[in-house]
Structures are given as C-alpha cells and as structure tokens.
Amino acid sequence: PLPVLLVHSMGALVIQRTVERGDWPEDIQLFERIVFSEPDANREGHEGWMSRLARKESVWVTWNEDDIVLTAARSARGRYEHPLGRGVPRGERLAAHVTYVDLSNVGTTGEARANHTVFVAGSFGVQPDVDAFMGRLLTGQVIDLSTDPAVKQVVSRDSGQVVRLKGGQG
C-alpha cells in the first residue's frame, strides 16, 4: 500500500511550487491520498495546479472558515488574495477531481472551531463519527461519502465536491 501524504498549512506552498515547476511526476501515483490540512496557499488559482496534481493522486483539502491562524495570515496577502484553508465560496472554481472537507462549524466551542491544528481525535470536540472519518482520511482507508455516518452533505461543484461533516453546534 502507498503512504498518505499530510500537507499542513504552509506545506501547501511547497507542493504548489513543485507542481507548477513540473517537478511532480505526472505519470505515476506516489501516495494513497494527499490531504491538504488548512492549506495556506492562495485559493485564487489553486484549481490549476491542484487539478494537475489530482490527475494521478487522490487529493483532499480540509478548510475551516473560522481558522484563527489563516485569518491572521490574511494580512500578508494582496488585497484580493485569500488562503485556501478558509474555504472556497460558491461562485469560485474548485479543482477538478479534488474533495474538499469543510470543518467549519464542526467544533463544539469557539476555541475548537478556530483551530489550525491537524485534525486529531478529540481536537475539535466533535462526535465520534467525525473523529473516525478523519482517522480514515488520514490513514488512507476507504471512505464512502454516500454512506459515511459523519457526512452531513456532499455538494458537487465544477468537477470537485465539498463534503460537510456533522458535529458541533451549527
């Protein structure tokens, strides 16, 4: 079995540059799954390089609209640039064949919801089903979005999809 690559925060910039330079092999799959956890790459234009990556790799992106660190990172960006880890609003393009996991509102408190850590069991104070889902995601296990007990809703947009998880308040 292939390993799972967990790319957290600014690590997304490393993968982005690697793909954009053409240094990522496009002819073989290197990982069972690549999980971008609260990526600090710009959401504007991400669909180009991320769609290229998803041609051979299973790519998942988590976002949290309440992420306190990415909120602060906004000041280092241009006026019309936003971090991908805070979400992609309707009307903006998603990357083809990428699954986005919306962690907004899954925490039970404001502090948990503002989290910028990699999701580990109990880190957001959520239901056991959500913890189990994230465990499967991060270990490369099979996830069936149509039957998974943690999944509240799957929204198809462009050639990608957004998965909203249950849990928390709201």
C-alpha positions in Angstrom: 0.0 0.0 0.0 1.1 3.6 -0.7 1.5 6.1 2.2 -0.7 9.1 2.9 0.9 12.5 2.5 -0.3 15.0 5.0 0.4 18.6 3.9 -0.3 21.2 6.6 -0.6 24.9 6.3 2.4 26.4 4.5 3.5 23.0 3.3 0.9 23.5 0.6 3.1 26.2 -0.9 5.9 23.6 -1.3 3.7 21.2 -3.1 2.2 24.0 -5.2 5.7 25.2 -6.4 6.7 21.6 -7.1 3.7 21.0 -9.3 3.9 24.4 -11.0 7.6 23.9 -11.9 6.7 20.5 -13.4 8.8 18.6 -10.8 5.9 16.4 -9.7 5.7 13.2 -11.7 2.5 13.1 -13.7 2.8 9.5 -14.9 2.7 7.7 -11.5 0.7 7.8 -8.3 3.1 8.4 -5.4 0.5 8.4 -2.5 -2.6 6.6 -1.5 -4.0 10.0 -0.7 -2.7 13.6 -0.3 -4.5 15.5 2.4 -4.0 19.3 2.5 -4.8 20.3 6.1 -5.8 24.0 6.3 -3.6 25.0 3.3 -2.0 28.4 3.4 -1.7 28.5 -0.4 -3.9 31.1 -2.1 -7.3 29.9 -3.0 -7.3 32.1 -6.2 -5.8 30.0 -8.9 -5.4 26.9 -6.8 -7.7 24.9 -9.2 -5.0 24.9 -11.9 -2.1 23.3 -10.0 -4.3 21.2 -7.8 -6.2 19.7 -10.8 -2.9 18.8 -12.3 -1.9 17.0 -9.1 -5.3 15.2 -8.9 -4.8 13.6 -12.4 -2.8 10.8 -10.7 -3.3 11.4 -6.9 -6.3 11.3 -4.7 -6.4 14.8 -3.3 -8.4 16.0 -0.4 -8.4 19.6 1.1 -9.7 20.5 4.6 -10.9 24.0 5.3 -12.1 25.9 8.3 -13.7 29.3 7.8 -13.0 30.1 11.4 -9.3 29.3 11.3 -7.6 31.9 13.5 -4.1 31.5 12.1 -5.3 31.8 8.5 -7.4 34.8 9.4 -4.2 36.5 10.7 -2.2 35.3 7.7 -4.6 37.4 5.5 -2.5 40.5 6.3 0.5 39.0 4.4 -1.6 38.7 1.2 -2.6 41.0 -1.5 -5.9 42.7 -1.3 -7.7 40.1 -3.4 -5.9 37.0 -2.2 -7.3 34.6 0.4 -6.0 31.4 2.0 -7.4 28.2 0.6 -7.7 26.8 4.1 -10.5 29.2 4.9 -12.7 27.9 2.1 -13.8 28.4 -1.4 -17.1 30.4 -1.6 -19.8 29.4 -4.1 -19.1 31.0 -7.4 -15.4 30.3 -7.3 -14.0 27.3 -9.0 -12.9 24.1 -7.3 -10.1 21.9 -8.6 -11.2 19.0 -10.8 -11.3 15.6 -9.0 -10.5 17.1 -5.6 -12.6 16.5 -2.5 -12.9 19.4 -0.1 -13.8 18.7 3.6 -15.5 21.6 5.3 -14.5 21.6 9.0 -16.3 24.9 9.7 -18.8 24.6 12.5 -17.8 21.0 13.5 -16.2 22.1 16.8 -18.3 22.4 20.0 -16.8 25.7 21.1 -15.4 28.8 19.6 -11.9 27.8 20.6 -12.2 24.4 18.9 -13.7 26.0 15.8 -10.8 28.4 15.5 -8.4 25.5 15.4 -5.5 25.5 13.0 -4.0 22.1 14.1 -4.0 18.9 12.1 -7.3 17.2 13.0 -6.6 14.5 15.6 -9.2 12.6 17.6 -10.8 15.0 20.1 -9.0 18.1 18.8 -12.3 19.8 17.7 -14.5 18.3 20.4 -16.7 16.6 17.8 -18.8 13.5 17.5 -17.0 10.1 17.4 -18.3 9.6 13.8 -16.3 12.7 12.7 -13.2 11.6 14.6 -13.5 8.2 12.9 -14.0 9.8 9.4 -10.9 12.0 9.9 -8.9 8.9 11.1 -9.9 7.1 7.9 -9.0 10.1 5.8 -5.6 10.5 7.3 -4.7 6.8 7.2 -5.8 6.1 3.6 -8.7 3.9 4.4 -11.7 3.7 2.1 -14.3 6.4 2.6 -17.8 6.0 1.0 -19.3 9.5 1.2 -22.8 8.2 0.4 -23.0 6.1 3.5 -20.4 7.5 5.9 -22.1 8.4 9.2 -20.0 11.6 9.7 -21.1 13.1 6.4 -23.9 15.6 6.6 -23.9 16.7 2.9 -21.9 16.4 -0.3 -22.2 19.3 -2.7 -20.9 18.8 -6.3 -19.3 21.9 -7.8 -17.5 22.1 -11.1 -15.6 18.8 -11.2 -14.9 18.8 -7.5 -17.0 18.3 -4.4 -17.4 19.7 -0.9 -18.1 17.4 2.0 -19.8 18.9 5.0 -19.4 17.0 8.2 -21.8 16.6 11.1 -21.0 17.6 14.6 -20.7 20.5 16.9 -23.2 23.3 17.0 -24.4 24.8 13.7 
